Amino acid sequence: MSSMTIRNIDDGLKRRLRMQAAAHGRSMEEEARDILRAALSAGAPRPGNLAKAIRARFAPLGGAELDLSAREAMREPPNLA
């Protein structure tokens, strides 16, 4: 097995890691290994279609019908000559 050193850890983060390790009855190293293992075993999030995700989230609520304003014709660009 290999080892690694993590430098510049915030004191508050280290304190929280120590408290969480103590609550689980293990060393800080073992707690950090478990956190890394869990984070990396979840797999990479799949890129998705944002519109489909939003539609799926709101579909059970019945959706929404929006009144769209009529569009006006585009104006002529200014003559810069």
Secondary structure, 3 states (H helix, E strand, C coil): CCCCCCCCCCHHHHHHHHHHHHHHCCCHHHHHHHHHHHHHHCCCCCCCCHHHHHHHHHHHHCCCCCCCCCCCCCCCCCCCC
